[in-house]
Amino acid sequence: MDCILKGANVYIGGKFVKTDITICDDTIKSLGVADADYPVIDCTGYHIFPGFTDVHVHLREPGFSYKETIRTGTMAASRGGYTAVCSMPNLNPVPDTAANLAVQREIIERDAVIGVYPYASITKGEDGGELSDMEQMAEAVVGFSDDGKGVQCEEMMASAMRKAKELDKIIAAHCEDNSLLNGGYIHDGEYAALHGHRGICSESEWGPIARDLELVKKIGCKYHICHISTKESVDLIRKAKAEGLSVTCETGPHYLVFNDCDIEEDGRFKMNPPIRSEEDRLALIHGIRDGTIDMIATDHAPHSFEEKSRGLEKSLMGIVGIETAFPILYTSLVKTGIISLEKLLQLIHDNPNERFQIGTDIKEGEKANITVFDLEEKYLINADEFLSKGKSTPFEGKEVFGKCILTMYKGDIAWKESMTEN
């Protein structure tokens, strides 16, 4: 779509500049006062960002399309301002061979409205018993993960790290020690004790992180830790970075906004890892501010209504979040002065792009992968409006600022709210 986006505050090179963007075919043709004879989209008062990058989403296809499809998941992502997502491998078939991965890649090519970068699994079937065909898949994936399950065997993880190092690929680890779960399903904290729920201890997360960081010291692979939620995890990662290890990590919006005393008796507050204590939440905030936590990823994990309507104990783990991430983070962290808007862009664009070597910036000659936000618009989150098939969110009814007006991927409109064209 040839057009001129006129008069916005544009995030370029880590700062905001008021400028026009001229788009021709799929590319940013120029930045500055536009003189081309293209349709003009008036963006006065809006902010234009490079399309966000989410390194942890569940698109559920192939295998579980009743929960989500690549089409609906990427449409939801575009409505949230995202133009690049990394899809997790807990699918059917699991992408553990080149043939199985090809099933997913074919659907991505056909149905995705933004860029989708798949992970392959670390082990066959994500069962932990045998390494996947990592070498066959390396060129076609962003990294390797057994997300949804932790790799329980230390030697298996060591073997995976050695192979990933050889292939120059990232291990993205779901860190969870099954021997410490004891049937728990929310954080082992104040709410669980008051309401008679079985809790998940913090060590089930930080214990495997400590184990894996020792392996990284010996092996030297690129290691990324998924969805951290505990203060001990932050401390371990801070120390590992100080030692110069190639370690990055992510946390999710819900861990930064809620503590376990905010939980309600509803499946929309159930995810893995669980929402932790206020002490943990504050440690995560500190980790965001001092650079220990590199990025914020949504862990967008849609399920059917029936699967999420069984209460805290019996609902499946996972919530949706890709349509709400930016307004939640902007409202809760930026407008409150905890971090700057520029820092938020580092967490949801700059850092994930650099680590995973995906996504684009707003530069002349780059693909036009951009998103336009009205930061002044205030509204209530309403899951009935989601484009995702999943509707289970702990942010239902929350008042937020920041509405996505337009998202473009390679110059085509992936999402559009309402704007003035001249």
N, C-alpha and C positions, 0 to 999 in steps of 0.2 A: 504494500500500500504506500504509494508516494504521497508524502504529506509533510507539513511543517508543524512541529509542536512549539508553540510560541509563548514566550514570556514566563517560563517556569523557573523555579530554583532547582538547579540540576546538580546532582552529586557527581563531581568529576575529580579524579585524582585525590580523593580523601577530603574534599571540601565542597561547599556549595557555591555555585556561580549562577547568576541570573542570565539566561541565554536562550536562544532558539536552537532547535534540533531539526535539521533537514534530513528526511529519510527517503531514499530512492531504492527501489527494488527491496532487497532484504538488508540493506546496509545503511549505517549512519554516514551520510554524504558530507555533512558539514556541521560545525558548531559555531554559533555566532549569529549576527543579524542575517536573516534569510532573504535571498533575493530571487529564489526559484519560483516559477509559476505553478505551485502545487496547492492543493487544498490546505487551509490553515485550521488547526485545532487550537483554540484559545486555552492556554494552560495558566493564565495569569492567576497568581495566588496558590497554585499547586506546587508540589514537589515531584521531581522526576528522579527516580533511582534506577540503577542497573537492576535487571530482574534478579530477585533473590535466589539463593541456592540453599536447598534443604538436603543434607546428606543422609537423612534417615526417614524414609517413608515406606509404607506398606500399600502397594497398589493391588495386591490380592489376586492378580491375574497373571498366569493361568492357575486354575484350580479352585478359586473361591470367588467367582465373579458375582455371587449373590451379595457379597459384602462390599465390593468395589470392583471397578474395571480400570484398565489403563486409561480409557477415555474419560470416565467420570472423575478419577483421581487427578488426572492432569488438568481437567477443567477446573476442579476445585483449587488446585495449586495456582493456576493462572488468576483466579479470582482473589487469591491471597497475595498476589504480586510476585509469585515464583515463576522463573523461566528455566530452572534446572533442578532436578531432583534425583536422588540416588535411591533406587528401589531395592528393598531387602529380599532375601532369597527364600523365605519360608513359604514356598509355593508348591504346587503340584502340576508337573514334576518339579522337584527341587533342581535348580540350575547347578548341578554337580558334574555334568559332562557338557561337551560342546553341543551335542544334539539336544539335550534338555534346555540349555540356554537359548538355543535357536528358536525354540517355541515362543519364549517370552520376547525375544528380539523382533520376531516377525509381527507380533501384536503391537509392540512399541512403534515400529515403522509405519504400521497401518493406522493406528488410532490416537497416538499421543499428540497433544496440541502444544507441548513444550518439550524441552530436552529431558530425556530419561536415561540415566546412566546406571545400569544394573550392577549389583554385587553378585558374585557367585558364592556358593557355600564353601566353607572351610573343609567340611567332611561330607562324605557320601550320605545323602538323605538327612543331613544335619544330625546324624545319630552318634557322632563322636568316635566311631570305630575305625574309619579308614579315610585317608585324605581324598578329597575330590580330585578330579582331573585338572588341577590348577594350571598346569602348563598349557593345556589345550585351550583354556578359556581366557588366559591372561590379557591378551590384546583387546578383548571385547568387553572387559569389565573394569569397574573403577576400583575394585578391591575384593577382599574375601571376608565373609562374615557368616557365622552360624546364628544370626540374631534370632531371638526367641528362646535360644538355648545357650547355656554356657558350655564351652569345651571343658569337660570335667577332668580329663587326663592331662597332666603336665607334659608328659612326653609327646602326646599328640599335638599340643599347642606348640611345643618346641619344633617339631617336625614341620608344622605349618609355617612357623616363622622363618625357618631356614629356607623353605621353598619360596615364600613370599619375598625374602631378601634376594634370592637368586633371580626372581622375575621382576624385581623392583616394583612391587605392589604393596598396598596397605593391608594389614590385618585390622579389621574393625571388630572389636571384641565386645560381645554381650557378656558381662562379667557377673556370674551368678553361680554360687556353690550350692548344688542341689541338696547336699547333706545337711545344710543349715536351715532349710526352708520349713521343715516340720509342719507342713500343711498350712502355712501362713498365706494371707492374701491381702493384708494391708500392713503398714508400718507397725513394728513392735514398739509402740509408744503410748502416749497418754490416751488417745482416742480408743485404741484397741483395748487397753486395760479398763477404761470406763464402761465400754459397751460390750465386753465379752467376746471380742473377735480374736482370732489367731493371728499373731504378728509375724512379719518377716524382719529378721534382724539385719542391722546395717552391715555386719561382717560378711553376710552372704554376698554383698557387692564388693566391699573393699578388700576382702581376703583374696579373691581371684585377681584383683588389680595388683596387689602386692606380689603375688606369685608371678604374674606375667611381666611385671616391670623388672624383676630379677632375670627373667629369660631375655628380655630386650637388652639388658646390660651385656649378657654373654653373646647374644646372636647378632644384634644390631639392625633389626628390621624396622620398617616404618610401622608404628603401632598407634591405633586410634581407639579410644575408649568411648563406647556408646552410652548415652543417657545416664550420666553420673547423677547421684542424688544425695550422697552423704558427705559430711565434713571430713571424714577420714580419707575418702577418695580424693577430695581436693588437696589435702595435705600431701598425700602420696605423689600425686601428679606434680605438684609444685616442686617437691624435692627431686623428682626424676628430671624435670626440666632444668633445674639448677645443675644437675649432673651432666647435662648436655645430651640426654637421650632423645631420639626422634619420636616424641610422644605428643599427641594432641588428644583433645577430648571435647565432648559436647554435653550440654544439658538441655532440658526442655522448658518451655514457658511455664508449664504447670508447677514445676519444682521451684521456680523463682517467685511465684505469686502466692502459692498456698503452703500452709503447713498442715500437719495431720489433724489439728483441731478444727480445721475448716471442712473436713470430710462430712458428707451426709450419707444417709443410709440408701445409697443409690449407686447403681453400676457405673454411672458416669464419673464417679470418683475412684474407679478401680483401674490401675494400670501397673505395669511392671518395668522398672522398679516402682514402688509405691511413693506417694507423697510422704515426705519425712517430717521431722520435727522443725520447730522454728529455728533452733540452733543450726540445723543442717541448711535450712533455707538461707540464713544469713551468711553461712560459710560459702554457699554457692554465689551469692551476690558479691562477696569479697573476691571470690575466684574470677568472676566476670570482670570486676574492676581492675584487678592487678594483672590480668592476662593469663592466669593459670588455665582458665576455661577459654578455649579458642573460639567456640562457635555455639550457636543455639540451633538445635534441630527439633522438629516437631514430634518425631516418632508417631506420625499420623497413622492410626491403626483402626480402620473402620470394621465394625461388626454389624450384624443385623439387629433390628429392634429386639427380637426375641432373645438373642444372645446377651444383650445388655440390660434386660429388664428383670433380672433374677436377684437383684440386691447385691450387696457387697460380697457375700460369701460365694454365690453361685454364678454371678455374671462372668463372662470372659474378660481377660485382661486387655486393656487397650482403649484409647479414646481418639477422637479425631481432633485435628488442630491446625491444619494447613491454611484454612480460610480465616482463622482468628489470630494467628501468631503475631503478625505485625501490629495490629491495633492493641492487642493485649500488652505486648512489650513496649510499644510507644506510650501507652497510657500509664502503665505500671512502673516503668523504669525511666523513661525520658521526661515525661511531663512532671514527674515527681523529683527530678533532679539527680537521680541515682547514677545515670550515665547520660552522655550526650547522644544526640541523634547520629552524629558521625561514628561514635563507638558502636551503636546498634548496627549500623551498616557494615562495620568491620565484622561483627559477629554473625550476620546473616548473608553476607556477600563476600567481602574481601578475604577473610580468613579461610572459609570453606573452599573458595575458588583456588586460593594459593596452595592449600594442602592437597586437594584432590585433583588439581589441574583441570578444572572444568569451569564453565560459565564465561561471561564476557564483561568488559567494562564499557562505559560510555566514552568512546573515542571515535574519531573520524576513521573510517575504513572497517570498523568492527560491525558485526551483525547487530541489527537493531533489536536487542533483547532488553526491553525497558518496561518500567511500570510507573504509573502516574497516581499519586495519592493526594487527596484533600485531607490535610492534617487537622483542619478545623471542624470537620463534620463529626458530630456526636450522635451516637445511636446505641441501641441495645442489641446485643448478640442474640440472634434468633436462629436456632438450628433448623427450623423448617425451611429457611431460605438457602441452606447449604446446597451446593452442587454435588458434593460428595454423597454417596449412598449412606454413609455413616452419619448419624445425628447425635451420637453420645458425646457430650462435651461438658466438663465441669464449669465452663464459662457461660453457660446458658443464662440469659438475662442480665449479664454484666454490661454496665455502661462503659463505652470506649470511645476514643477519638481515633480518626484516621481511616478513611474509606478508600479502597482501591477503585479508581475511576477507569483505568485503562491498563491493559497489559498487552505488549506486543512481543511476539517471538519470531525472529528472522523477518521482521517487517510486517508480519501478518497479525491481525487483531485476534488474540486468544481470549480476551475478556474485555467487555466495555460496559460501563455503567451509563452515564449520561453526560455528554459534553457538547459544547457549541462548536459546530463546524461552519466556516465561512467559504 
